Amino acid sequence: MQKSKKKQIVIAGAGLIGSTMAIALASKGFDVTVVDGAKKKDRIERNKGRTYALSRASKNLLSNLGLWDPKKLHVSPIENIVLSTRNETSNTIGHLAEFNKESSKIGPSSYMIEDAYLRAVLSSEIDRNTKIEIVDSTEVIQAETNSFEAKIILSDKSSISTEILIISGGRESAFVKRLNKRFFRKSYNQVAIVGNLSHKNMHNFAAHQIFLPGGPLAILPLKGKRSTFVWTLPIEMGNKLSKSKGEVFINHLKENIGDILINPSVIGEKKMFPLYLRFLRDSVDNRKVFIGDSAQAIHPLAGQGLNIGLRDVASLVDTLSNGKKLGLDLGGVDLLKRYETWRSFDRISLTTYTDLINALFSNNNFYLKALREFGMSVIDRSPLLKDFFIKEAAGEYGNLPDLLKQ
Ligand SMILES: Cc1cc2nc3c(=O)[nH]c(=O)nc-3n(C[C@H](O)[C@H](O)[C@H](O)COP(=O)(O)OP(=O)(O)OC[C@H]3O[C@@H](n4cnc5c(N)ncnc54)[C@H](O)[C@@H]3O)c2cc1C
C-alpha cells in the first residue's frame, strides 16, 4: 500500500456535477479533493457535442459561484416552448401547447448550454482555486467507513482518509455498482440519439418538443443558426437510425419536424444513449452521499437530469455549511439525513413525472392520445397552469437552498 493522506472532503467523479460540487464547497471555505478515473481530455472528448437545457435555478447557482458568463458559456436562452404531435394520417405537425416568454415575468425559464463551454469554465475555476485539488486518471475503488472517518482506496493503491465522501460517479460507475445499494431500475426499451444541426432559418430561441409514437423528438436552440436534437426512439429503430449517414438521417428527421428548420444538416457526430431509470432509494449512508446521476438517472425528455443534480449540489452545500457552523461531524448520519429528507420530494416527484410523461406520450394508443390532447388543450388555455409549469421547468419550487436563489 502506498502513502495515505488526510482530506476534509473527497468527491468521487469530476463530471459536471462533481466539478460544480467542488467549486460550491470551496466557496464556503471547505478544502476539497476531487478524484476522477478518466483523464481530463477524455472527459472532454466523450462529451463532445453534448448540450443541456439549464434551468433558471441552475443558472442562479452558476451566477452565485461567479461562473455565469453568457459570452464564455455561449448560452442561448429558450424564449418559447412549443409542444406538438405528428398527425400520422395527414403527416402534419399538430399544435398541443405553447409557453412563450410572456408566460414568465422574470425572463427565460431555461438556457441551452454546450458541454464543452460549461466544462471549460468549471475546469479553469478548479485549476485556479487553491481550495480544490484535482486528481485525474485515478479511480475510487473502495471506501471503508467507521464512526470517525471514511478510508478511501484509490486505483493507484494510495488511500485518503476523510470526513465525508461525496459520490458523483454518474450512472455507470463500477464503484457505485460494487457498493450493492438498493436501486429502483427500469429499462425504457428506448435510446436517445443526440446531435447538433446547422440550418438556414433563425430559430427565434424556440424549443420544440414533438411527441412521436416511439418517443419525443426535441429541437432546441443553440447560439447562431444552430440547433440541437434529442430524439427518443425504440431501441431497434434507434440503433438503425443512429448508424444511418448524411442524407438518410436528415431526410428521416425532416419528415418529423415539418418546417421548424430549413435545410438542416448534422454538425459533427451523433451520439446514442440507452435510456433507463435508475433511482437510489437511500442517497446517504454512513459518511457517504450520492448526488447527480449516481443518485438518480432519469428520462431525458424534460431535460432535467443535470438540473436535478445541481439542486443536489446546492442543497448539500447548504447542509454541510450549516453543519460546519454548528461544529457538527460532516459525515455524521444525522446531518446527512437532513439533506436526504430535504431532497426526497424533488427527487421522487421529478423521477415519477418524467416516467409518466414518457408512458403517456410514447405510444399510439387511441384513448391515451385523446387524453393527452385534451390535457394539453386545457393547459394551453390556462395562464395559471402555464405559470405553474414554467416555474417547474425553471426549477424554482419548494424550499430553495441559498445558492439557487437569484
Ligand atoms: C440524451 C440525454 C440528454 C440529456 N439532456 C439533458 C438536458 O437537456 N438538461 C439536463 O439537465 N440534463 C440532461 N441530461 C442529463 C445529464 O446529461 C446528466 O444528468 C449529467 O450529465 C450527469 O452528470 P454527472 O456529473 O452526475 O455524471 P457523469 O457526467 O457521468 O460524470 C461522472 C464522472 O465520474 C467519474 N467516475 C465514475 N466512477 C468513478 C470512480 N469510482 N472514481 C472516480 N471517478 C469516477 C467518471 O469518469 C465521470 O467523469 C441528458 C441525458 C441524456 C442521456
The ligand as an SDF file (V2000), in Angstrom:
LIG
                    3D

 53 58  0  0  0  0  0  0  0  0999 V2000
  -29.7300   12.0260  -24.1520 C   0  0  0  0  0  0  0  0  0  0  0  0
  -29.5850   12.8360  -22.8840 C   0  0  0  0  0  0  0  0  0  0  0  0
  -29.9140   14.2000  -22.9020 C   0  0  0  0  0  0  0  0  0  0  0  0
  -29.8370   14.9560  -21.7200 C   0  0  0  0  0  0  0  0  0  0  0  0
  -30.2060   16.2700  -21.7550 N   0  0  0  0  0  0  0  0  0  0  0  0
  -30.2110   16.9800  -20.5880 C   0  0  0  0  0  0  0  0  0  0  0  0
  -30.6510   18.3570  -20.5510 C   0  0  0  0  0  0  0  0  0  0  0  0
  -31.0380   18.9450  -21.5590 O   0  0  0  0  0  0  0  0  0  0  0  0
  -30.6660   19.0100  -19.3460 N   0  0  0  0  0  0  0  0  0  0  0  0
  -30.2840   18.3840  -18.1970 C   0  0  0  0  0  0  0  0  0  0  0  0
  -30.3720   18.9900  -17.1240 O   0  0  0  0  0  0  0  0  0  0  0  0
  -29.8210   17.1040  -18.2110 N   0  0  0  0  0  0  0  0  0  0  0  0
  -29.7720   16.3940  -19.3680 C   0  0  0  0  0  0  0  0  0  0  0  0
  -29.3180   15.1000  -19.3710 N   0  0  0  0  0  0  0  0  0  0  0  0
  -28.7850   14.5200  -18.1180 C   0  0  0  0  0  0  0  0  0  0  0  0
  -27.3050   14.8750  -17.8980 C   0  0  0  0  0  0  0  0  0  0  0  0
  -26.5520   14.5140  -19.0480 O   0  0  0  0  0  0  0  0  0  0  0  0
  -26.7640   14.1350  -16.6820 C   0  0  0  0  0  0  0  0  0  0  0  0
  -27.6710   14.2680  -15.6120 O   0  0  0  0  0  0  0  0  0  0  0  0
  -25.4080   14.7000  -16.2390 C   0  0  0  0  0  0  0  0  0  0  0  0
  -24.5120   14.7140  -17.3070 O   0  0  0  0  0  0  0  0  0  0  0  0
  -24.8540   13.8580  -15.0780 C   0  0  0  0  0  0  0  0  0  0  0  0
  -23.6190   14.3640  -14.6780 O   0  0  0  0  0  0  0  0  0  0  0  0
  -22.7680   13.6250  -13.5420 P   0  0  0  0  0  0  0  0  0  0  0  0
  -21.6150   14.5180  -13.2690 O   0  0  0  0  0  0  0  0  0  0  0  0
  -23.6670   13.2020  -12.4290 O   0  0  0  0  0  0  0  0  0  0  0  0
  -22.2770   12.2540  -14.2120 O   0  0  0  0  0  0  0  0  0  0  0  0
  -21.1990   11.9730  -15.3660 P   0  0  0  0  0  0  0  0  0  0  0  0
  -21.2440   13.0100  -16.4050 O   0  0  0  0  0  0  0  0  0  0  0  0
  -21.4590   10.5640  -15.7950 O   0  0  0  0  0  0  0  0  0  0  0  0
  -19.7880   12.0730  -14.6410 O   0  0  0  0  0  0  0  0  0  0  0  0
  -19.3300   11.0770  -13.7940 C   0  0  0  0  0  0  0  0  0  0  0  0
  -17.8190   11.2050  -13.6370 C   0  0  0  0  0  0  0  0  0  0  0  0
  -17.3990   10.3420  -12.5850 O   0  0  0  0  0  0  0  0  0  0  0  0
  -16.2330    9.6420  -12.9780 C   0  0  0  0  0  0  0  0  0  0  0  0
  -16.2070    8.4010  -12.1880 N   0  0  0  0  0  0  0  0  0  0  0  0
  -17.0610    7.3400  -12.2380 C   0  0  0  0  0  0  0  0  0  0  0  0
  -16.7600    6.4430  -11.3060 N   0  0  0  0  0  0  0  0  0  0  0  0
  -15.6780    6.9260  -10.6340 C   0  0  0  0  0  0  0  0  0  0  0  0
  -14.8850    6.4320   -9.5510 C   0  0  0  0  0  0  0  0  0  0  0  0
  -15.1410    5.2610   -8.9620 N   0  0  0  0  0  0  0  0  0  0  0  0
  -13.8360    7.1730   -9.1280 N   0  0  0  0  0  0  0  0  0  0  0  0
  -13.5680    8.3680   -9.7010 C   0  0  0  0  0  0  0  0  0  0  0  0
  -14.2830    8.8680  -10.7230 N   0  0  0  0  0  0  0  0  0  0  0  0
  -15.3290    8.1630  -11.1820 C   0  0  0  0  0  0  0  0  0  0  0  0
  -16.3720    9.4740  -14.4850 C   0  0  0  0  0  0  0  0  0  0  0  0
  -15.1140    9.3130  -15.1060 O   0  0  0  0  0  0  0  0  0  0  0  0
  -17.0580   10.7830  -14.8880 C   0  0  0  0  0  0  0  0  0  0  0  0
  -16.1140   11.7850  -15.2080 O   0  0  0  0  0  0  0  0  0  0  0  0
  -29.3960   14.3280  -20.5340 C   0  0  0  0  0  0  0  0  0  0  0  0
  -29.0350   12.9840  -20.5210 C   0  0  0  0  0  0  0  0  0  0  0  0
  -29.1390   12.2210  -21.6740 C   0  0  0  0  0  0  0  0  0  0  0  0
  -28.7780   10.7560  -21.6450 C   0  0  0  0  0  0  0  0  0  0  0  0
  1  2  1  0
  2  3  1  0
  2 52  2  0
  3  4  2  0
  4  5  1  0
  4 50  1  0
  5  6  2  0
  6  7  1  0
  6 13  1  0
  7  8  2  0
  7  9  1  0
  9 10  1  0
 10 11  2  0
 10 12  1  0
 12 13  2  0
 13 14  1  0
 14 15  1  0
 14 50  1  0
 15 16  1  0
 16 17  1  0
 16 18  1  0
 18 19  1  0
 18 20  1  0
 20 21  1  0
 20 22  1  0
 22 23  1  0
 23 24  1  0
 24 25  2  0
 24 26  1  0
 24 27  1  0
 27 28  1  0
 28 29  2  0
 28 30  1  0
 28 31  1  0
 31 32  1  0
 32 33  1  0
 33 34  1  0
 33 48  1  0
 34 35  1  0
 35 36  1  0
 35 46  1  0
 36 37  1  0
 36 45  1  0
 37 38  2  0
 38 39  1  0
 39 40  1  0
 39 45  2  0
 40 41  1  0
 40 42  2  0
 42 43  1  0
 43 44  2  0
 44 45  1  0
 46 47  1  0
 46 48  1  0
 48 49  1  0
 50 51  2  0
 51 52  1  0
 52 53  1  0
M  END
$$$$
